[in-house]
Amino acid sequence: MKRALGTGLLVASLLGTVLGGQVATAQEMREGVPATLTRRPPPPLPDPAPVINAFREENKRVKRPRFVVFWNRDFSDEVVTYYIDYQAQGLDVRTPTVTRNRTTTTNMHTHYNGQLHGERTVRDTVRAAPGSVTAQAYEYDGSVRLNKDQARKNLEEILNWKVQGGFKNTMIKGGARLIDRDMITRVQGADAVANEKVNTHSIEIKAMLGKADYMVEILLAPSAESESGLAFQVNVVHVETGETITSLFTEAMPPVREVKQYEATSNGFKEYIEVEGYSEQAVGEQLAVKTMIELTGYWRMIAE
């Protein structure tokens, strides 16, 4: 990730580099003069290990609760799945084509295996009585589910995968037990039969009650106002009691550092700033770190 510098800064920096080089050369040629100082290295990026370790310890103390993640999916207050029966009848009327001529010309030549090719013309005619029609009756019936929870379509798919992967992997490194929502829902509803009007909302809740302690709802959306370009709303709820553990809004911008670099161009050297530490995975990791901080603080608070 690059950030270009202004012309004034570029000229001043290049002059400083040239003059500094001349001074350094002169100093090295003179006896008894200390060696030229090297450029100070950029400061290291903050290490998330202390946050992850603190979460791991508190997570162990509270017996490693199970987390089911609702990733960019609204968790509605619907308790019953609604269906509607429908029936459709109609008549499809078509008028046949009347007297159609088609001509196809193919250039042909003699092939190496002896097959004869040449110019061939094909004409065909389709005739029907003028004004004649054909009709076909149809009848459909069935059921449609009305209030199915849908995933929010806000981010490009690959970007979404990278952010989600960074979040989940960091949580797992901290010892969090992540339960897959789709898996427990399918296991709970394994006895359902085809075309059955199942209450999917009930199945989902029963699946969580039996296999998860906390629900983590993460809603995300593009944001022109955030430095990361994204915005997140994180809600952590105790499944059995419905208690809100934390509600967090964050841009999840990971720590970065700016390193001055030079690039050779046809017009000389161009100076730019390289921003190190930013990626979509890093955004997901930072989201996990901020969630860990909130959970660690909550567990410590209730332990007092």
VOBA-1610 file (N, C-alpha, C; in pm, whole numbers, padded with zeros to 5 digits, always signed):
BEGIN
Met+00086-00119+00000Met+00000+00000+00000Met+00089+00123+00000Lys+00074+00209-00104Lys+00161+00323-00120Lys+00085+00453-00098Arg+00157+00551-00046Arg+00104+00685-00035Arg+00206+00780-00096Ala+00170+00851-00202Ala+00263+00940-00270Ala+00282+01066-00188Leu+00403+01126-00198Leu+00434+01250-00129Leu+00420+01366-00224Gly+00405+01487-00169Gly+00396+01608-00250Gly+00529+01643-00312Thr+00526+01732-00414Thr+00647+01769-00487Thr+00746+01838-00395Gly+00699+01928-00310Gly+00788+02000-00221Gly+00863+01908-00129Leu+00790+01812-00070Leu+00855+01715+00017Leu+00954+01630-00059Leu+00921+01597-00183Leu+01009+01514-00265Leu+01140+01586-00292Val+01134+01711-00334Val+01254+01787-00366Val+01340+01804-00241Ala+01276+01841-00130Ala+01351+01861-00007Ala+01418+01732+00037Ser+01348+01621+00022Ser+01404+01494+00065Ser+01521+01454-00021Leu+01509+01473-00154Leu+01618+01437-00244Leu+01740+01524-00220Leu+01720+01657-00199Leu+01832+01745-00168Leu+01901+01701-00041Gly+01822+01667+00060Gly+01880+01621+00185Gly+01960+01495+00167Thr+01908+01405+00079Thr+01979+01280+00055Thr+02112+01306-00013Val+02111+01392-00117Val+02235+01423-00191Val+02335+01491-00100Leu+02292+01597-00030Leu+02383+01669+00058Leu+02434+01579+00170Gly+02343+01498+00224Gly+02384+01407+00329Gly+02488+01309+00280Gly+02472+01264+00153Gly+02569+01172+00095Gly+02705+01238+00080Gln+02706+01368+00037Gln+02833+01438+00021Gln+02903+01455+00156Val+02824+01491+00258Val+02883+01509+00390Val+02936+01377+00443Ala+02857+01269+00420Ala+02900+01139+00468Ala+03030+01098+00401Thr+03038+01123+00267Thr+03160+01087+00195Thr+03279+01165+00247Ala+03258+01296+00273Ala+03367+01379+00323Ala+03411+01332+00461Gln+03314+01293+00544Gln+03349+01248+00677Gln+03428+01118+00674Glu+03388+01029+00583Glu+03458+00902+00575Glu+03601+00920+00527Met+03625+01024+00447Met+03760+01048+00394Met+03850+01117+00496Arg+03793+01180+00599Arg+03872+01250+00699Arg+03906+01156+00814Glu+04025+01166+00864Glu+04066+01081+00974Glu+04013+01134+01107Gly+03982+01041+01197Gly+03937+01078+01330Gly+03795+01124+01339Val+03717+01108+01230Val+03576+01148+01230Val+03490+01022+01244Pro+03391+01022+01335Pro+03307+00903+01353Pro+03234+00866+01224Ala+03200+00740+01211Ala+03128+00692+01094Ala+02989+00755+01086Thr+02937+00766+00965Thr+02805+00823+00944Thr+02698+00736+01010Leu+02603+00800+01076Leu+02495+00726+01141Leu+02401+00666+01039Thr+02355+00544+01063Thr+02258+00481+00975Thr+02117+00529+01011Arg+02025+00514+00913Arg+01888+00558+00935Arg+01821+00473+01043Arg+01748+00540+01129Arg+01678+00469+01237Arg+01570+00380+01178Pro+01563+00253+01217Pro+01459+00164+01162Pro+01320+00210+01206Pro+01218+00180+01124Pro+01081+00219+01162Pro+01036+00146+01286Pro+00949+00205+01365Pro+00901+00139+01487Pro+00825+00011+01454Pro+00840-00092+01535Pro+00769-00218+01508Pro+00618-00202+01526Leu+00545-00286+01456Leu+00399-00285+01470Leu+00360-00343+01606Pro+00252-00294+01664Pro+00207-00348+01793Pro+00183-00499+01784Asp+00223-00570+01886Asp+00209-00715+01891Asp+00075-00750+01957Pro-00014-00823+01886Pro-00143-00858+01947Pro-00134-00973+02046Ala-00014-01030+02063Ala+00000-01148+02149Ala-00049-01124+02291Pro-00018-01010+02356Pro-00069-00991+02492Pro-00221-00995+02501Val-00290-00937+02403Val-00437-00941+02404Val-00487-01084+02385Ile-00427-01156+02291Ile-00468-01294+02265Ile-00441-01382+02386Asn-00325-01363+02450Asn-00291-01444+02568Asn-00386-01415+02685Ala-00419-01287+02704Ala-00512-01251+02812Ala-00649-01312+02788Phe-00693-01310+02663Phe-00821-01372+02629Phe-00814-01522+02653Arg-00704-01584+02614Arg-00690-01729+02630Arg-00701-01768+02778Glu-00638-01691+02865Glu-00642-01724+03007Glu-00782-01708+03065Glu-00851-01597+03029Glu-00987-01578+03079Glu-01082-01679+03019Asn-01058-01713+02893Asn-01143-01812+02826Asn-01132-01948+02895Lys-01011-01983+02938Lys-00993-02109+03012Lys-01064-02102+03147Arg-01052-01986+03212Arg-01110-01972+03346Arg-01261-01990+03345Val-01326-01944+03235Val-01472-01956+03227Val-01513-02084+03152Lys-01420-02180+03145Lys-01450-02315+03092Lys-01473-02318+02942Arg-01406-02231+02870Arg-01408-02230+02723Arg-01551-02241+02666Pro-01630-02136+02677Pro-01765-02138+02620Pro-01763-02152+02469Arg-01873-02197+02415Arg-01885-02219+02271Arg-01949-02097+02204Phe-01891-02054+02093Phe-01940-01938+02019Phe-01995-01981+01883Val-02118-01942+01852Val-02170-01960+01717Val-02173-01823+01651Val-02115-01813+01531Val-02096-01685+01464Val-02201-01667+01355Phe-02276-01558+01363Phe-02366-01517+01255Phe-02290-01410+01177Trp-02228-01450+01068Trp-02142-01359+00992Trp-02223-01287+00884Asn-02240-01157+00904Asn-02312-01072+00809Asn-02451-01126+00776Arg-02517-01174+00877Arg-02651-01230+00863Arg-02738-01176+00975Asp-02848-01110+00937Asp-02938-01056+01039Asp-03000-01168+01121Phe-02999-01151+01251Phe-03067-01245+01341Phe-03199-01180+01379Ser-03305-01218+01309Ser-03434-01152+01326Ser-03505-01203+01451Asp-03615-01135+01486Asp-03694-01176+01603Asp-03808-01270+01563Glu-03807-01321+01440Glu-03910-01416+01398Glu-03892-01549+01472Val-04002-01606+01520Val-03996-01734+01591Val-04063-01846+01512Val-04138-01810+01410Val-04210-01909+01329Val-04178-01883+01183Thr-04157-01991+01108Thr-04135-01981+00965Thr-04269-01984+00893Tyr-04294-01883+00811Tyr-04422-01873+00742Tyr-04412-01924+00598Tyr-04517-01995+00558Tyr-04527-02046+00422Tyr-04659-01998+00361Ile-04661-01990+00231Ile-04785-01958+00160Ile-04804-02058+00048Asp-04924-02114+00039Asp-04958-02206-00069Asp-05001-02125-00191Tyr-04962-02172-00306Tyr-05001-02100-00428Tyr-05048-02201-00533Gln-05130-02150-00624Gln-05179-02230-00736Gln-05193-02139-00856Ala-05144-02184-00967Ala-05147-02102-01090Ala-05201-02186-01204Gln-05294-02127-01280Gln-05350-02193-01398Gln-05345-02095-01514Gly-05334-02150-01634Gly-05330-02062-01749Gly-05334-02139-01879Leu-05331-02064-01987Leu-05336-02120-02120Leu-05230-02053-02205Asp-05139-02133-02259Asp-05031-02081-02342Asp-05072-02096-02488Val-05088-01985-02558Val-05136-01984-02696Val-05022-01942-02788Arg-05000-02019-02892Arg-04894-01988-02988Arg-04947-01993-03130Thr-04896-01906-03213Thr-04930-01905-03355Thr-04813-01962-03435Pro-04832-02071-03510Pro-04720-02130-03585Pro-04669-02035-03693Thr-04543-02054-03730Thr-04484-01977-03840Thr-04545-02022-03972Val-04573-01928-04057Val-04637-01959-04185Val-04535-01942-04298Thr-04511-02048-04374Thr-04427-02049-04493Thr-04293-01978-04469Arg-04198-02052-04418Arg-04064-01997-04393Arg-03965-02069-04484Asn-03886-01993-04556Asn-03782-02047-04641Asn-03645-02022-04577Arg-03559-02121-04577Arg-03425-02106-04524Arg-03325-02159-04624Thr-03220-02084-04649Thr-03116-02126-04742Thr-02983-02128-04669Thr-02914-02241-04675Thr-02784-02257-04612Thr-02682-02296-04717Thr-02575-02223-04729Thr-02470-02251-04827Thr-02342-02288-04753Thr-02283-02401-04790Thr-02160-02448-04727Thr-02052-02464-04833Asn-01936-02402-04810Asn-01822-02421-04899Asn-01757-02555-04870Met-01735-02633-04974Met-01685-02770-04957Met-01556-02785-05036His-01468-02877-04994His-01341-02902-05062His-01306-03049-05045Thr-01204-03093-05117Thr-01162-03232-05109Thr-01068-03249-04990His-01106-03340-04901His-01028-03364-04780His-00923-03472-04807Tyr-00821-03477-04723Tyr-00711-03569-04746Tyr-00754-03714-04739Asn-00864-03744-04673Asn-00905-03883-04661Asn-01000-03927-04771Gly-01015-03843-04871Gly-01094-03881-04987Gly-01237-03834-04985Gln-01282-03773-04876Gln-01419-03724-04873Gln-01431-03603-04964Leu-01540-03601-05038Leu-01561-03494-05135Leu-01639-03380-05071His-01584-03261-05081His-01650-03142-05031His-01665-03043-05145Gly-01771-02968-05141Gly-01794-02868-05245Gly-01896-02768-05195Glu-01963-02699-05282Glu-02065-02603-05242Glu-02200-02672-05236Arg-02266-02658-05123Arg-02393-02727-05104Arg-02496-02626-05056Thr-02614-02628-05116Thr-02723-02539-05080Thr-02841-02621-05030Val-02896-02583-04912Val-03008-02653-04853Val-03123-02555-04838Arg-03240-02592-04882Arg-03361-02511-04866Arg-03468-02595-04797Asp-03530-02536-04696Asp-03642-02606-04634Asp-03756-02507-04615Thr-03877-02558-04611Thr-03997-02477-04600Thr-04087-02535-04492Val-04135-02447-04403Val-04230-02487-04299Val-04363-02422-04333Arg-04466-02501-04345Arg-04597-02450-04383Arg-04698-02478-04274Ala-04788-02384-04255Ala-04900-02402-04163Ala-05017-02324-04219Ala-05134-02368-04181Ala-05252-02299-04231Ala-05257-02159-04172Pro-05277-02058-04253Pro-05286-01920-04202Pro-05393-01907-04095Gly-05355-01841-03981Gly-05452-01819-03874Gly-05465-01934-03777Ser-05397-02044-03800Ser-05409-02157-03707Ser-05328-02130-03581Val-05368-02188-03469Val-05302-02167-03340Val-05287-02301-03269Thr-05195-02304-03173Thr-05183-02418-03084Thr-05198-02367-02941Ala-05253-02447-02855Ala-05278-02406-02717Ala-05234-02516-02622Gln-05178-02475-02507Gln-05135-02571-02405Gln-05174-02519-02268Ala-05252-02594-02197Ala-05295-02554-02063Ala-05189-02595-01962Tyr-05173-02515-01855Tyr-05078-02550-01749Tyr-05141-02523-01613Glu-05091-02595-01515Glu-05140-02580-01378Glu-05025-02612-01282Tyr-04995-02518-01192Tyr-04887-02536-01095Tyr-04943-02515-00954Asp-04888-02586-00858Asp-04920-02560-00718Asp-04800-02596-00632Gly-04794-02538-00513Gly-04681-02563-00424Gly-04683-02467-00307Ser-04568-02457-00236Ser-04555-02369-00120Ser-04427-02287-00133Val-04431-02167-00078Val-04315-02078-00079Val-04288-02031+00064Arg-04162-02037+00108Arg-04126-01985+00240Arg-04111-01834+00231Leu-04176-01762+00319Leu-04182-01616+00308Leu-04070-01546+00384Asn-04040-01586+00505Asn-03951-01508+00592Asn-03820-01580+00619Lys-03756-01629+00515Lys-03626-01692+00530Lys-03521-01585+00556Asp-03438-01607+00661Asp-03330-01513+00689Asp-03229-01518+00576Gln-03190-01401+00528Gln-03097-01392+00417Gln-02966-01329+00461Ala-02856-01376+00401Ala-02728-01312+00427Ala-02727-01175+00362Arg-02664-01080+00428Arg-02655-00943+00377Arg-02551-00939+00264Lys-02591-00883+00150Lys-02502-00876+00034Lys-02440-00736+00029Asn-02326-00722+00097Asn-02264-00590+00103Asn-02122-00586+00049Leu-02050-00696+00054Leu-01910-00697+00014Leu-01886-00797-00097Glu-01785-00768-00177Glu-01742-00863-00279Glu-01699-00993-00211Glu-01729-01106-00272Glu-01720-01235-00204Glu-01579-01267-00153Ile-01477-01249-00236Ile-01342-01283-00195Ile-01297-01194-00079Leu-01329-01065-00085Leu-01296-00974+00024Leu-01363-01021+00154Asn-01487-01063+00143Asn-01561-01111+00260Asn-01494-01235+00320Trp-01448-01326+00233Trp-01380-01447+00281Trp-01252-01412+00356Lys-01175-01316+00304Lys-01048-01280+00367Lys-01070-01221+00506Val-01167-01129+00516Val-01194-01068+00646Val-01246-01173+00745Gln-01337-01256+00699Gln-01394-01359+00786Gln-01286-01458+00832Gly-01197-01496+00739Gly-01091-01589+00774Gly-00997-01530+00879Gly-00962-01402+00863Gly-00876-01337+00962Gly-00939-01334+01099Phe-01070-01307+01106Phe-01140-01304+01234Phe-01143-01441+01299Lys-01187-01541+01226Lys-01205-01674+01285Lys-01071-01735+01326Asn-00969-01722+01243Asn-00840-01781+01277Asn-00780-01718+01402Thr-00795-01587+01418Thr-00742-01521+01536Thr-00818-01564+01661Met-00949-01578+01650Met-01028-01625+01765Met-00987-01767+01804Ile-00962-01851+01706Ile-00920-01988+01734Ile-00783-01990+01801Lys-00693-01902+01758Lys-00562-01892+01822Lys-00575-01855+01970Gly-00679-01782+02003Gly-00703-01745+02141Gly-00775-01853+02221Gly-00800-01967+02158Gly-00864-02078+02228Gly-01015-02078+02221Ala-01075-01990+02140Ala-01221-01985+02130Ala-01273-02108+02056Arg-01382-02162+02105Arg-01447-02275+02039Arg-01556-02220+01948Leu-01531-02221+01817Leu-01625-02166+01720Leu-01712-02278+01664Ile-01842-02264+01680Ile-01939-02364+01632Ile-01999-02314+01501Asp-01999-02400+01400Asp-02051-02361+01269Asp-02204-02360+01270Arg-02261-02245+01237Arg-02407-02228+01241Arg-02477-02324+01147Asp-02429-02333+01023Asp-02496-02418+00924Asp-02493-02565+00966Met-02381-02608+01024Met-02369-02748+01064Met-02468-02784+01174Ile-02474-02704+01280Ile-02563-02741+01391Ile-02709-02731+01349Thr-02741-02638+01257Thr-02879-02628+01209Thr-02918-02751+01130Arg-02828-02799+01045Arg-02858-02917+00964Arg-02865-03042+01051Val-02779-03051+01151Val-02785-03167+01242Val-02917-03168+01318Gln-02960-03050+01366Gln-03085-03041+01440Gln-03205-03077+01353Gly-03198-03040+01225Gly-03312-03066+01134Gly-03291-03187+01045Ala-03206-03281+01088Ala-03173-03396+01003Ala-03293-03486+00979Asp-03393-03483+01066Asp-03509-03573+01050Asp-03617-03514+00961Ala-03598-03392+00913Ala-03699-03331+00826Ala-03707-03408+00694Val-03827-03411+00636Val-03848-03482+00509Val-03869-03380+00399Ala-03852-03426+00276Ala-03867-03339+00160Ala-04008-03281+00153Asn-04017-03155+00114Asn-04144-03082+00097Asn-04217-03058+00228Glu-04151-03086+00341Glu-04214-03060+00470Glu-04201-02912+00504Lys-04306-02855+00559Lys-04304-02714+00598Lys-04244-02704+00739Val-04111-02711+00744Val-04043-02712+00874Val-04031-02570+00927Asn-04027-02559+01059Asn-04007-02430+01124Asn-03856-02410+01140Thr-03794-02349+01039Thr-03648-02334+01040Thr-03601-02244+01154His-03682-02146+01194His-03644-02058+01304His-03637-02137+01435Ser-03733-02226+01456Ser-03732-02308+01576Ser-03613-02403+01577Ile-03584-02462+01461Ile-03471-02554+01451Ile-03341-02482+01483Glu-03326-02361+01433Glu-03203-02285+01455Glu-03183-02253+01604Ile-03290-02210+01670Ile-03280-02177+01813Ile-03249-02303+01894Lys-03317-02413+01865Lys-03292-02537+01939Lys-03148-02585+01917Ala-03096-02564+01796Ala-02958-02604+01767Ala-02860-02524+01851Met-02885-02393+01863Met-02795-02309+01942Met-02806-02341+02091Leu-02926-02366+02140Leu-02943-02396+02282Leu-02868-02522+02323Gly-02856-02613+02233Gly-02789-02737+02267Gly-02640-02738+02242Lys-02592-02648+02155Lys-02454-02660+02112Lys-02373-02531+02119Ala-02430-02421+02169Ala-02356-02295+02177Ala-02393-02221+02304Asp-02297-02148+02359Asp-02319-02068+02479Asp-02336-01920+02446Tyr-02261-01873+02346Tyr-02269-01733+02304Tyr-02295-01724+02155Met-02376-01629+02116Met-02396-01597+01975Met-02322-01468+01944Val-02238-01471+01840Val-02165-01352+01795Val-02224-01310+01662Glu-02295-01197+01662Glu-02353-01143+01539Glu-02262-01033+01488Ile-02212-01051+01366Ile-02121-00953+01306Ile-02184-00903+01176Leu-02218-00775+01175Leu-02271-00710+01056Leu-02163-00617+01001Leu-02140-00622+00871Leu-02037-00541+00811Leu-02086-00474+00684Ala-02026-00359+00655Ala-02068-00282+00539Ala-01953-00193+00494Pro-01947-00160+00364Pro-01848-00063+00317Pro-01875+00073+00381Ser-01768+00147+00411Ser-01783+00278+00472Ser-01679+00374+00414Ala-01726+00481+00354Ala-01635+00581+00300Ala-01573+00666+00410Glu-01627+00660+00531Glu-01579+00743+00641Glu-01469+00675+00722Ser-01450+00542+00706Ser-01351+00473+00788Ser-01221+00458+00711Glu-01111+00451+00784Glu-00979+00439+00722Glu-00962+00303+00656Ser-01023+00201+00712Ser-01014+00067+00653Ser-01108+00049+00535Gly-01204+00140+00520Gly-01304+00127+00415Gly-01420+00038+00455Leu-01419-00011+00581Leu-01523-00101+00629Leu-01572-00054+00765Ala-01691-00098+00802Ala-01746-00070+00934Ala-01814-00198+00984Phe-01801-00223+01115Phe-01851-00347+01173Phe-01934-00317+01298Gln-02042-00391+01313Gln-02121-00391+01435Gln-02117-00532+01492Val-02063-00546+01612Val-02048-00677+01675Val-02137-00683+01798Asn-02224-00783+01805Asn-02309-00806+01921Asn-02284-00947+01973Val-02251-00958+02100Val-02231-01089+02163Val-02341-01108+02266Val-02417-01218+02252Val-02533-01244+02336Val-02522-01382+02397His-02556-01392+02526His-02562-01522+02592His-02687-01594+02543Val-02670-01711+02484Val-02781-01780+02418Val-02890-01820+02516Glu-02854-01875+02628Glu-02954-01928+02721Glu-03034-01819+02789Thr-02969-01709+02827Thr-03038-01603+02902Thr-03078-01484+02816Gly-03016-01470+02697Gly-03044-01354+02613Gly-02970-01228+02658Glu-02880-01241+02755Glu-02806-01126+02806Glu-02705-01076+02703Thr-02702-00944+02682Thr-02603-00884+02593Thr-02471-00873+02667Ile-02368-00936+02613Ile-02236-00933+02675Ile-02160-00809+02631Thr-02166-00777+02503Thr-02103-00656+02452Thr-02167-00617+02320Ser-02163-00488+02291Ser-02209-00434+02163Ser-02103-00336+02117Leu-02038-00369+02007Leu-01918-00297+01965Leu-01931-00248+01822Phe-01903-00119+01801Phe-01891-00066+01665Phe-01745-00031+01641Thr-01690-00077+01530Thr-01549-00053+01503Thr-01522-00052+01353Glu-01417+00020+01315Glu-01370+00018+01177Glu-01266-00091+01156Ala-01215-00146+01266Ala-01119-00257+01262Ala-00998-00226+01175Met-00950-00103+01181Met-00829-00067+01107Met-00708-00125+01179Pro-00633-00213+01114Pro-00519-00274+01182Pro-00406-00173+01201Pro-00316-00197+01296Pro-00200-00109+01312Pro-00112-00112+01188Val-00067+00002+01143Val+00019+00011+01025Val+00138+00101+01057Arg+00239+00097+00976Arg+00352+00189+00987Arg+00389+00238+00848Glu+00436+00362+00842Glu+00472+00424+00716Glu+00623+00423+00700Val+00669+00366+00588Val+00811+00356+00559Val+00839+00430+00429Lys+00937+00522+00433Lys+00970+00601+00315Lys+01050+00514+00217Gln+01008+00514+00091Gln+01073+00436-00013Gln+01098+00523-00136Tyr+01188+00477-00225Tyr+01216+00547-00350Tyr+01197+00452-00466Glu+01144+00504-00574Glu+01118+00424-00693Glu+01178+00494-00815Ala+01258+00421-00892Ala+01320+00479-01012Ala+01216+00494-01122Thr+01209+00613-01180Thr+01118+00640-01291Thr+01195+00706-01404Ser+01129+00728-01517Ser+01193+00793-01632Ser+01230+00938-01601Asn+01169+00993-01497Asn+01198+01132-01458Asn+01282+01139-01329Gly+01350+01032-01299Gly+01431+01030-01179Gly+01365+00949-01069Phe+01415+00964-00947Phe+01361+00889-00835Phe+01236+00959-00780Lys+01136+00878-00755Lys+01011+00927-00698Lys+00998+00871-00557Glu+00968+00958-00464Glu+00954+00917-00324Glu+00808+00888-00293Tyr+00785+00783-00217Tyr+00650+00748-00175Tyr+00656+00684-00037Ile+00542+00674+00024Ile+00530+00612+00156Ile+00468+00473+00141Glu+00539+00372+00187Glu+00486+00236+00187Glu+00417+00212+00321Val+00287+00179+00316Val+00211+00152+00438Val+00215+00002+00464Glu+00287-00038+00565Glu+00303-00179+00597Glu+00205-00222+00705Gly+00155-00343+00692Gly+00067-00399+00794Gly-00078-00405+00756Tyr-00116-00352+00636Tyr-00257-00351+00600Tyr-00288-00463+00500Ser-00396-00535+00526Ser-00451-00634+00434Ser-00593-00665+00479Glu-00670-00733+00396Glu-00805-00769+00436Glu-00802-00868+00553Gln-00705-00961+00550Gln-00692-01054+00662Gln-00660-00980+00792Ala-00575-00875+00782Ala-00539-00798+00900Ala-00659-00725+00957Val-00753-00682+00872Val-00876-00619+00920Val-00956-00720+01003Gly-00969-00843+00952Gly-01039-00946+01028Gly-00971-00979+01158Glu-00836-00982+01157Glu-00762-01009+01279Glu-00784-00898+01382Gln-00784-00773+01335Gln-00806-00662+01428Gln-00947-00664+01484Leu-01043-00707+01402Leu-01181-00721+01450Leu-01187-00824+01563Ala-01113-00935+01547Ala-01109-01037+01651Ala-01042-00984+01777Val-00933-00907+01760Val-00862-00852+01875Val-00953-00760+01956Lys-01028-00674+01887Lys-01118-00583+01957Lys-01231-00660+02027Thr-01279-00766+01964Thr-01382-00849+02028Thr-01325-00919+02151Met-01201-00967+02141Met-01136-01032+02256Met-01121-00935+02373Ile-01083-00812+02344Ile-01068-00712+02450Ile-01199-00693+02525Glu-01309-00684+02452Glu-01440-00665+02515Glu-01478-00786+02600Leu-01459-00906+02547Leu-01496-01027+02621Leu-01408-01046+02744Thr-01278-01021+02729Thr-01187-01033+02843Thr-01227-00937+02954Gly-01259-00813+02918Gly-01302-00716+03017Gly-01430-00756+03086Tyr-01523-00814+03012Tyr-01650-00858+03071Tyr-01627-00971+03171Trp-01550-01072+03131Trp-01526-01185+03220Trp-01453-01143+03347Arg-01360-01050+03334Arg-01289-01002+03453Arg-01383-00921+03543Met-01475-00849+03483Met-01568-00768+03562Met-01660-00855+03646Ile-01715-00962+03585Ile-01808-01046+03660Ile-01736-01133+03761Ala-01602-01146+03747Ala-01525-01228+03842Ala-01492-01150+03970Glu-01508-01017+03967Glu-01473-00935+04084Glu-01578-00949+04195
//
